[in-house]
Amino acid sequence: MKLRQSAFPILTVIAALLVVWYGATIKMNSTWTYDQAARAGTEPSFSEVVSDTMQQSRPLLPAPHQVVSELWKTTVEKKITSKRSLVYQGIITLKTTLWGFTLGIFIGVSLAAIIVLSRVGRLSLMPWAIISQTIPIVALAPMIVILSNAAGAGTLLVPKAIIAAYLSFFPVMVSMVKGLSSPDHMQLDLLRTYGARPNAVFWKLRVPASMPYFFASLKVSVAAAFVGAVVGELSTSAIAGLGARMLIGSQFGEPMIMWAALFAAAILAGLLIFTVGGVEKILRRAMGGRAV
Amino acid sequence: MNRSDTQFERIAYPVGFGLLVLLLWEISVRVFGISPALLPAPSAIGAAIAGSVPILWGDWVQTVIKGAMNGLWMGGIAGVALALVIDRFAFLKQGLMPVANFFAALPIVGLAPIMVMWFGFDWHSKAAVVAIMVFFPMLVNTLGGLAATDSMQRDLMRTYSAGHIATLLKLRIPAALPFVFNGLKIATSLALIGAIVAEYFGSPIRGMGFRITTEMGRLATDMVWAEIFISALTGTALYGLVALIEKRVTFWHPSQRG
């Protein structure tokens, strides 16, 4: 997409969203303001209501500038080592995401190799791989925690990473199955005339041919791993990580914590996708490949 | 891969693999004497399912029918409708498409605690989470589908002097259907996740997410697995249903004729 050309429309849309947000802030928070005023026996003017809805400490819907200032307070002004710092919490979620992403790539590539190389593997694994994605992972989450604890994992990192991997292996697997089986008969026949063993066919033809597909799947996969990490934190009652901050905000009735964590998560997800996209572009150019 | 797969093989292999896993599970639980609080045997899970049908049914209705399905139709219709509007205006398309794509990749499930705060503990908050979660994949996929016709086909419609509505109804919506179904497949599994996660933040005393957390607390692991089994079955059945409808509706598409 040509960014310069679409920058104006994108900014317009974002501005419109902000306007809607401010409007909703006034509407949703005014009930509380009127309530307070009625109790105090005063009749607030419209401008007083508007200014009050913008600065409640426990709003139903905080105004955008409140979220931004909360984000600023909890990222820049807090020490990174503080548990209230969203940078600290974000790094924990990021770690989970990257472990899950790595594990997911490993599982996805291995499954794809089995599926492409063995007929029995393809027939018996492929349907189950699809079924695995229709199972709501959150239902499994508490079980994963218990089982990985029983298996000797001391921290919550392992079950969270497993949940992230569970969501992120699938895009990699689907793309790699496509990629590893992308060499056509001509190319396979050529290798046969060289007397290449199946092993050599796999490493010298199938694997290089699958690389563009592999890179194309990474962006989807990293986003899935991040969602998995947050879902994992939400559903394993974690005490650290952005998902855990949302839980804490919900349990202690502190909406600002929830909103700040939510936006930190959004920013982190954007950064991750952007980074993986950039790495993908560099690697693809280095290998002289084309986009799929 | 020289022989083509017969119908028998396509069913027998996956079923055989599944049975093998269950068998190994049952055997290892018995041989190694794993505590039922840790990992119950498949037979124990089966017994738990058979023994508590009314509870499971109540949870299923609360979570799937009230939470997930209500959210699914609301979010789905909203996504498709907004896609049709956006598609009419090139300016909106340029501006909203990247924003929607970005939102689609976010962990929207994090909105669950906020929705519970807004709409209360009952199914309304669950439906709201689900609606927002399924909205973006539906929007993005429908928009992608509406762009799927090539200029040749659109030119043909123009030579028939078809207007925007007629082109939409007769050419572009049918062409977009495979994409819409693709979005719907993503949406069904998201819907279940959303409905269950939202129950972790507060729910009435029924629902699959509620049951999983409370039974987990009592270490009644067989009941947790019973809920997992039901949710897996529901997820797969929903996916299968969408795939079946897709096959009927988009029978003309190359991917359906093989």
Interface residues (C-beta under 8 A of the other chain):
Chain A: M1 Q5 S6 F8 P9 I10 L11 T12 V13 I14 L17 L60 R119 V120 R122 L123 S124 L125 M126 P127 W128 I130 I131 Q133 T134 I135 P136 I137 V138 A139 L140 P142 M143 I146 L147 A150 A223 F226 V227 V230 V231 L234 S235 L242 G243 M246 L247 G249 S250 P255 M258 W259 A261 L262 A265 A266 A269 G270 I273
Chain B: M1 D5 E9 R10 Y13 P14 G16 F17 G18 L38 L39 F91 L92 Q94 G95 L96 P98 V99 F102 A105 L106 P107 V109 G110 L111 A112 P113 I114 V116 M117 W118 T188 S189 L192 I193 I196 V197 Y200 F201 M208 G209 I212 T213 M216 T221 V224 W225 E227 I228 S231 A232 G235 T236 L238 Y239
